[in-house]
Amino acid sequence: MSGYQLVLRAYPKGPRREELFDTLTEGGRTRPTLREALNLLRHGMRARLGRPGSRGVVAIAILISLSTAYLGAAVAARIGWEGGPAFPSGARLAAIENALFPGVGHWAERDGDRLFDDVGEPSTTEVLLRGHDEDFKFSTLAVGPDGRSLPGDYRAWTEATAARLAADGWDVGKTVPTGDTVIATGQLDQNGTLLTATRDEILMEVETSTAVVDTPPGNFDVTATLTRMTPRWLSALSWAGWLAGALLGWLVTGWVSRRTERARGAIRSLTREPVVIALVPLTPLTVMGTAGLIADTLRTDPPGWPFWSLSMTYGWGVTQFAVLLCLLSVVVAAVGGRSAVRTAAQRSQAPS
């Protein structure tokens, strides 16, 4: 396949594509320049929408493509997280517990059995029907000593723990003092510390405090929380899904538009109005979700919530409704557009 043949696939299949190929290659050239290729891609993707005199179809195609791009990124990210960093277990978890609490009884507890934590613990069927609870988030792993507190000075303990974690291969960050701010002076009334450490795309936050309720005098409360960070390859996979979704949305919109271009009345309305209505709730969710995807790509700390969480919590009902409306448009185009094309062909063959 020559370079021109590849680029001209941007145009819908038909005489126009063949004419362009013959015109561009009649001088013996087989490959377009970069500028020429970009120009052909731009005009080809516009030609896929049909309706050359309509600006509205371009606006609708852009909005649909952005929505399907967001959906593609969400699907790719969700699949990718199945191969993402796993919480330590077995000997790895035991090494962490011994580094944190040597010679002391301890416990480890996850707030979600799988990748995510949902306090409602819905089944797969329930998620498909009504989405997730509003507190839906990535699961975490907490580790702490029996009784949740240790005797002694939390500053000295934090310093010794930082050294043990570094010796165990963790990349230990700075220790940050924590506590309440004194309103009169604006200064920190320190009553604890926050120590962070990373390893194998896992972030550990070790918090100590003497201000936790029921902490015995002379003791300090301590908990280490482990959360997963977003791997760079997963961000790349999400953006690949975004590009694939954008292309799919544009191509399907173009197919529906060209198939119903000569349709009249109900067929045209049932392919246009449902999509316009669907875009009303989809567009804000798409904007917020895409902003979350960008933030996840740039952030250096764990995401907390998947960038598509609003579409599965607050926006889940309208997302379902919007998707059904878009599917209605495609079905009408598939069924009604066929008769519209046949009628237009019969008109063109009728004697004048």
C-alpha positions as CSV (number, residue, x, y, z in Angstrom):
1,M,0.0,0.0,0.0
2,S,1.5,3.4,-1.1
3,G,1.6,6.4,1.2
4,Y,-1.2,8.1,-0.8
5,Q,-3.4,5.0,-0.4
6,L,-2.9,5.0,3.3
7,V,-3.7,8.7,3.8
8,L,-6.7,8.6,1.5
9,R,-8.3,6.1,3.7
10,A,-9.4,9.2,5.7
11,Y,-12.0,9.7,2.9
12,P,-15.1,7.5,2.8
13,K,-14.9,4.7,0.3
14,G,-16.2,5.7,-3.1
15,P,-15.4,7.5,-6.4
16,R,-14.0,10.6,-4.7
17,R,-11.2,8.6,-3.0
18,E,-10.3,7.0,-6.3
19,E,-10.3,10.3,-8.2
20,L,-8.0,11.8,-5.7
21,F,-5.6,8.9,-5.8
22,D,-5.4,9.1,-9.6
23,T,-4.9,12.8,-9.6
24,L,-2.2,12.8,-6.9
25,T,-0.2,9.9,-8.4
26,E,-0.5,10.7,-12.1
27,G,3.0,12.3,-12.0
28,G,4.5,9.1,-10.6
29,R,4.6,10.2,-6.9
30,T,3.7,7.6,-4.3
31,R,4.2,9.4,-1.0
32,P,2.7,12.7,0.2
33,T,4.7,15.4,2.0
34,L,3.8,16.0,5.6
35,R,1.9,19.1,4.9
36,E,0.0,17.4,2.1
37,A,-0.8,14.4,4.3
38,L,-2.2,16.6,7.0
39,N,-4.3,18.5,4.5
40,L,-5.7,15.3,3.1
41,L,-6.5,13.9,6.5
42,R,-8.3,17.1,7.5
43,H,-10.4,17.2,4.4
44,G,-10.9,13.4,4.4
45,M,-12.3,13.4,7.9
46,R,-14.6,16.2,7.1
47,A,-15.8,14.4,4.0
48,R,-16.7,11.4,6.2
49,L,-19.4,13.6,7.8
50,G,-21.1,14.4,4.5
51,R,-23.5,17.4,4.5
52,P,-20.9,19.8,3.1
53,G,-23.0,22.9,3.7
54,S,-23.6,22.1,7.4
55,R,-21.6,23.4,10.3
56,G,-23.8,21.8,12.9
57,V,-22.8,18.3,11.9
58,V,-19.1,19.2,12.5
59,A,-20.0,20.6,16.0
60,I,-22.0,17.4,16.9
61,A,-19.2,15.2,15.6
62,I,-16.6,17.0,17.7
63,L,-18.7,16.7,20.9
64,I,-19.5,13.0,20.2
65,S,-15.8,12.3,19.5
66,L,-14.8,13.9,22.8
67,S,-17.3,11.9,24.7
68,T,-16.3,8.6,23.0
69,A,-12.6,9.5,23.6
70,Y,-13.3,9.9,27.3
71,L,-15.2,6.6,27.3
72,G,-12.3,4.9,25.4
73,A,-9.8,6.3,27.9
74,A,-11.9,5.1,30.9
75,V,-12.2,1.6,29.5
76,A,-8.5,1.4,28.7
77,A,-7.6,2.7,32.2
78,R,-10.0,0.2,33.9
79,I,-8.5,-2.7,32.0
80,G,-4.9,-1.4,32.5
81,W,-5.4,-1.2,36.3
82,E,-5.8,-5.0,36.4
83,G,-2.1,-5.2,35.6
84,G,-1.2,-2.2,37.8
85,P,0.8,-2.3,41.0
86,A,-0.5,-4.8,43.5
87,F,-0.4,-4.3,47.3
88,P,2.4,-6.3,49.0
89,S,1.4,-9.6,50.6
90,G,3.1,-12.6,52.1
91,A,6.8,-12.1,52.7
92,R,6.8,-8.6,51.2
93,L,4.0,-7.4,53.6
94,A,5.8,-9.1,56.6
95,A,9.0,-7.2,55.7
96,I,7.1,-3.9,55.8
97,E,5.4,-4.8,59.1
98,N,8.7,-5.7,60.7
99,A,10.3,-2.5,59.4
100,L,7.5,-0.4,60.9
101,F,6.8,-2.3,64.1
102,P,9.8,-4.6,65.0
103,G,9.0,-6.8,68.0
104,V,5.5,-5.4,68.3
105,G,2.2,-7.1,67.4
106,H,0.6,-5.6,64.4
107,W,-2.4,-5.8,62.0
108,A,-2.9,-5.2,58.3
109,E,-6.3,-4.4,56.8
110,R,-7.6,-3.4,53.3
111,D,-10.6,-1.2,52.9
112,G,-11.6,-2.9,49.7
113,D,-11.2,-6.6,48.6
114,R,-10.4,-5.6,45.0
115,L,-9.1,-2.6,43.1
116,F,-11.8,-0.3,44.4
117,D,-13.6,0.3,47.7
118,D,-17.3,0.9,47.7
119,V,-18.9,0.9,51.1
120,G,-22.2,-0.4,49.6
121,E,-20.3,-3.5,48.3
122,P,-22.6,-3.8,45.2
123,S,-22.5,-6.8,43.0
124,T,-21.5,-6.6,39.3
125,T,-25.2,-6.6,38.4
126,E,-26.0,-3.8,40.8
127,V,-23.1,-1.7,39.4
128,L,-24.4,-2.2,35.9
129,L,-27.9,-1.2,36.9
130,R,-27.2,1.7,39.3
131,G,-23.5,2.5,39.3
132,H,-21.4,2.9,42.5
133,D,-21.8,4.6,45.9
134,E,-20.7,8.2,46.1
135,D,-17.7,7.1,48.3
136,F,-16.4,4.9,45.6
137,K,-12.6,5.1,45.4
138,F,-9.3,3.1,45.0
139,S,-8.8,0.7,47.9
140,T,-6.0,1.2,50.3
141,L,-4.0,-1.0,52.7
142,A,-3.5,0.1,56.3
143,V,-0.9,-1.3,58.8
144,G,-0.7,-0.5,62.5
145,P,0.3,-1.9,65.9
146,D,-2.0,-3.8,68.1
147,G,-4.0,-1.3,70.2
148,R,-3.2,1.4,67.5
149,S,-0.7,3.1,69.7
150,L,2.9,2.8,70.9
151,P,4.7,4.1,74.0
152,G,7.5,6.7,73.8
153,D,8.3,9.8,71.8
154,Y,6.8,9.9,68.3
155,R,9.6,12.0,66.9
156,A,12.3,9.5,67.9
157,W,10.1,6.6,66.6
158,T,9.5,8.3,63.3
159,E,13.3,9.0,62.8
160,A,14.1,5.4,63.6
161,T,11.3,4.1,61.3
162,A,12.6,6.2,58.4
163,A,16.0,4.6,58.7
164,R,14.5,1.1,58.8
165,L,12.4,1.8,55.7
166,A,15.4,3.2,53.8
167,A,17.4,0.1,54.7
168,D,14.5,-2.0,53.4
169,G,14.7,-0.4,50.0
170,W,12.1,2.4,50.3
171,D,12.7,5.8,48.9
172,V,12.0,7.8,52.1
173,G,10.8,11.5,51.8
174,K,10.9,14.3,54.3
175,T,9.2,14.1,57.6
176,V,6.5,16.7,58.0
177,P,5.3,18.0,61.4
178,T,1.5,17.8,61.8
179,G,-1.0,19.3,64.3
180,D,-3.4,22.1,64.8
181,T,-2.8,25.7,63.9
182,V,-3.0,28.2,66.8
183,I,-5.4,30.9,65.6
184,A,-3.9,33.7,67.7
185,T,-0.3,33.2,66.4
186,G,-0.9,31.2,63.1
187,Q,1.8,28.8,64.3
188,L,1.6,25.0,64.2
189,D,0.9,23.3,67.6
190,Q,2.7,20.0,66.6
191,N,1.3,16.8,68.0
192,G,2.4,14.3,65.3
193,T,4.4,13.7,62.1
194,L,3.8,12.5,58.6
195,L,6.4,10.3,56.9
196,T,6.1,9.3,53.2
197,A,8.0,6.6,51.4
198,T,7.7,5.1,47.9
199,R,8.7,1.8,46.3
200,D,7.4,-0.2,43.3
201,E,4.7,2.5,42.5
202,I,3.3,2.2,46.1
203,L,3.1,5.2,48.3
204,M,3.3,4.7,52.1
205,E,2.2,7.4,54.5
206,V,3.1,6.9,58.1
207,E,1.1,9.2,60.5
208,T,1.7,9.6,64.2
209,S,-0.3,11.7,66.6
210,T,-0.8,12.2,70.3
211,A,-4.2,14.0,69.8
212,V,-6.2,10.9,68.7
213,V,-9.1,10.2,71.2
214,D,-8.4,7.3,73.6
215,T,-4.6,7.4,73.1
216,P,-3.1,6.6,76.5
217,P,-0.8,9.2,78.2
218,G,2.8,8.7,77.1
219,N,1.7,6.9,73.9
220,F,1.1,8.1,70.3
221,D,-1.3,6.8,67.7
222,V,0.3,5.5,64.5
223,T,-1.0,4.1,61.2
224,A,0.7,3.4,57.9
225,T,-1.5,3.6,54.8
226,L,-0.4,2.2,51.5
227,T,-1.9,3.4,48.2
228,R,-1.2,2.6,44.6
229,M,0.3,5.2,42.2
230,T,-0.6,5.5,38.5
231,P,2.2,3.9,36.4
232,R,3.4,5.9,33.4
233,W,2.5,3.0,31.0
234,L,-1.0,3.1,32.3
235,S,-1.3,6.8,31.5
236,A,0.0,6.0,28.0
237,L,-2.6,3.3,27.6
238,S,-5.4,5.6,28.8
239,W,-4.4,8.2,26.1
240,A,-4.2,5.5,23.5
241,G,-7.8,4.5,24.4
242,W,-8.7,8.2,24.2
243,L,-7.4,8.5,20.6
244,A,-9.1,5.2,19.6
245,G,-12.4,6.4,21.1
246,A,-12.2,9.8,19.4
247,L,-11.6,8.1,16.0
248,L,-14.4,5.6,16.6
249,G,-16.8,8.4,17.6
250,W,-16.0,10.5,14.5
251,L,-16.3,7.5,12.1
252,V,-19.7,6.3,13.5
253,T,-21.0,9.9,13.5
254,G,-19.9,10.2,9.9
255,W,-21.5,6.9,8.9
256,V,-24.8,8.0,10.5
257,S,-24.7,11.4,8.9
258,R,-24.0,10.2,5.4
259,R,-26.5,7.3,5.7
260,T,-29.3,9.7,6.6
261,E,-28.2,12.7,4.5
262,R,-31.0,12.2,2.1
263,A,-33.5,11.1,4.6
264,R,-36.6,13.1,5.5
265,G,-38.9,13.7,8.4
266,A,-38.9,11.1,11.2
267,I,-35.7,9.3,10.2
268,R,-33.7,12.5,10.2
269,S,-35.2,13.7,13.5
270,L,-34.7,10.3,15.3
271,T,-31.0,10.4,14.4
272,R,-30.4,14.0,15.3
273,E,-32.5,14.9,18.3
274,P,-31.6,11.9,20.5
275,V,-27.9,12.7,20.1
276,V,-28.4,16.4,20.8
277,I,-30.3,15.5,24.0
278,A,-27.6,13.0,25.0
279,L,-24.8,15.5,24.6
280,V,-26.4,17.8,27.2
281,P,-25.5,15.6,30.2
282,L,-22.6,13.9,28.5
283,T,-20.6,17.0,27.7
284,P,-20.1,18.2,31.3
285,L,-19.1,14.7,32.4
286,T,-16.7,14.5,29.5
287,V,-15.1,17.8,30.3
288,M,-14.7,16.9,34.0
289,G,-13.5,13.4,33.2
290,T,-11.0,14.5,30.7
291,A,-9.7,17.1,33.1
292,G,-9.2,14.3,35.6
293,L,-7.4,12.2,33.0
294,I,-5.0,15.1,32.4
295,A,-4.5,15.6,36.2
296,D,-3.8,11.8,36.6
297,T,-1.2,12.0,33.9
298,L,0.6,14.9,35.5
299,R,0.3,14.0,39.2
300,T,3.1,12.4,41.2
301,D,0.8,11.2,44.0
302,P,-1.9,8.5,44.1
303,P,-5.1,9.4,42.3
304,G,-7.5,8.5,45.1
305,W,-10.5,8.2,42.7
306,P,-10.5,7.0,39.1
307,F,-10.9,10.0,36.7
308,W,-14.2,8.5,35.5
309,S,-15.7,8.1,39.0
310,L,-18.3,10.8,38.5
311,S,-19.7,8.9,35.5
312,M,-20.2,5.9,37.8
313,T,-21.6,7.7,40.8
314,Y,-23.5,11.1,40.4
315,G,-23.7,10.9,36.6
316,W,-24.3,7.2,36.2
317,G,-28.1,7.5,35.5
318,V,-27.7,10.2,32.9
319,T,-24.8,8.4,31.3
320,Q,-26.9,5.3,30.8
321,F,-29.7,7.5,29.4
322,A,-27.3,9.3,27.0
323,V,-25.8,6.0,25.8
324,L,-29.2,4.6,25.0
325,L,-30.1,7.7,23.1
326,C,-27.0,7.5,21.0
327,L,-27.6,3.8,20.3
328,L,-31.2,4.7,19.2
329,S,-29.7,7.1,16.7
330,V,-27.4,4.4,15.3
331,V,-30.2,1.9,15.0
332,V,-32.5,4.3,13.2
333,A,-29.7,5.1,10.8
334,A,-29.0,1.4,10.2
335,V,-32.7,0.6,9.6
336,G,-34.2,3.8,8.3
337,G,-31.2,5.1,6.4
338,R,-31.2,2.0,4.2
339,S,-34.7,2.9,2.9
340,A,-33.7,6.5,2.5
341,V,-30.8,5.6,0.3
342,R,-33.0,3.3,-1.8
343,T,-35.6,6.0,-2.2
344,A,-33.0,8.5,-3.3
345,A,-31.6,6.1,-5.8
346,Q,-35.1,5.4,-7.2
347,R,-35.7,9.2,-7.6
348,S,-32.4,9.6,-9.5
349,Q,-33.3,6.7,-11.9
350,A,-36.9,7.9,-12.5
351,P,-37.4,9.4,-16.0
352,S,-37.7,13.2,-16.1
